[in-house]
Amino acid sequence: MSDPLLRELDHYVVLEPGQGEQILTAAETLAWLEAHLAGLASPPADLAPLANGGERAARLLDTACELELEPGLVIGWFAVRLEPPAASP
């Protein structure tokens, strides 16, 4: 199970071979993952039962930090906090 603090984060660093690091919002990261999942011949076995690419991307974002697109070609992502959390009263 993922750390609940990750759900509060709204930015991710995404890594693709041959490209520099990118910082994306959570929504952009989901779209990025969904696009990569759509390019696969078939989804990973643990994601196959889910109804659509959006659900698969959301599950992947919550439960993993990399995806092998083909043998030896892996993309990755990790959550980052760009702003410190607001102080509690």
N, C-alpha and C positions, 0 to 999 in steps of 0.2 A: 504494500500500500504506500502511496506517495505521501510525503510530508505535507500536512495542511498549510504550512507556511508558503509552500510553492504556489498554492492557489492564489495567494495574495500578490504574487509577482506578476508584472504585466509586460516584461521584456525578456527576450531570449537572444543569446548569441547563437547563430547558426553557422555550421561549418560544412563546406563542400570542397572536395578535392579540387585543387587547381584554382581556387578562388580565396579571397581574403575573408576574414570574419565579417559577418553582418550582424547588426543589432536590429531585431524586429520586434514589433509589438506582439502580444499574445495572439491577436486576430491574424496578423500577418504570418506568424509562425504556423498557425493552424492551416492557413491557405497554402503555405510553402510545403508543409507535410502532405496535405491532401493532393497537391499537384504531383509530388514524388510518388505517392501511393498509387495514383492513377496511371503512372507510367510503368508500373510493375505488371508482368504477365498475370500474376495472381497475388492477392494480399498474403501477408504472413498468416500462418495457420491460426494464431491466437486472435487475429483481427477479422478473419473470414466470416465468422457468424454475425458480425455487426452489419446493420442494414445498408449503410452508405459510407462514402468517403469521408464525410464530415465526422461521423461517429468514430470511424477508424482513426482519423487524425487526432481527435480528442483523446481517445484511449491511449494512443501511442505517446502523446505529449505527457499524459499523466503517469505512464508506467515505464517509459524507456528514455534513453538519451542518444540512441543511434539506430540507424536503419541501414541494412545492407541492401543496396539496389541491385547489385550483381556481385559475383565473387571478386573480392578485392576492392570494391567500390562502396565505401561507407560514408553516409552523411551523419552529422551529429548536431546536437543542440544542448544548451543548458540555460537555466533560468538565471537572470541577473536582476539586481535591484539598482535602479538608476538614482532613486531618491531615497533618503532615509525615511523610515516610517514616521508618521505623525506621533508626537508625544501624547500619551494618554493623560487625561486630566486627573 
